[in-house]
Amino acid sequence: MTFYNLKTRSHVEVPEGDVRKTKMVRKTKSGEQTRYALKASYQGTTLFKFVNEATFKSSNAKEE
């Protein structure tokens, strides 16, 4: 799976087995905001890839 590394400003390939999915919920004035992300660790750097809900649910990654 391709992630963008902000530290090196380049795209990196991460094996599917190293990817986890996570859901971030925060309260706002008008309710709750939910963000879906895929998370991976690559050479000591944590990488995030924000995705839509459909991609999040269809992913085979383990959920944190």
URFENVEN-V588993 format. One record per backbone hydrogen bond with DSSP energy under -0.5 kcal/mol. NH is the residue of the N-H (numbers start at 0). CO is the residue of the C=O. E is the energy in kcal/mol with one decimal. If there is no record, write none. Layout:
NH&CO&E + NH&CO&E
This chain:
2&11&-2.6 + 4&2&-0.6 + 4&9&-3.1 + 5&3&-0.8 + 8&4&-1.4 + 9&4&-1.3 + 11&2&-2.9 + 13&0&-2.9 + 13&11&-0.5 + 17&14&-1.6 + 18&15&-1.3 + 19&38&-3.0 + 20&61&-2.6 + 21&36&-2.7 + 23&34&-3.1 + 24&22&-0.5 + 25&32&-2.2 + 27&30&-3.8 + 30&27&-1.1 + 32&25&-3.0 + 34&23&-3.0 + 35&50&-0.6 + 36&21&-2.5 + 37&48&-2.6 + 38&19&-3.7 + 39&46&-2.5 + 40&17&-0.5 + 41&44&-2.9 + 44&41&-1.7 + 46&39&-3.7 + 46&44&-0.5 + 48&37&-2.2 + 50&35&-2.2 + 55&51&-2.2 + 56&52&-2.4 + 57&53&-1.8 + 58&54&-1.0 + 61&18&-0.7 + 63&20&-2.5
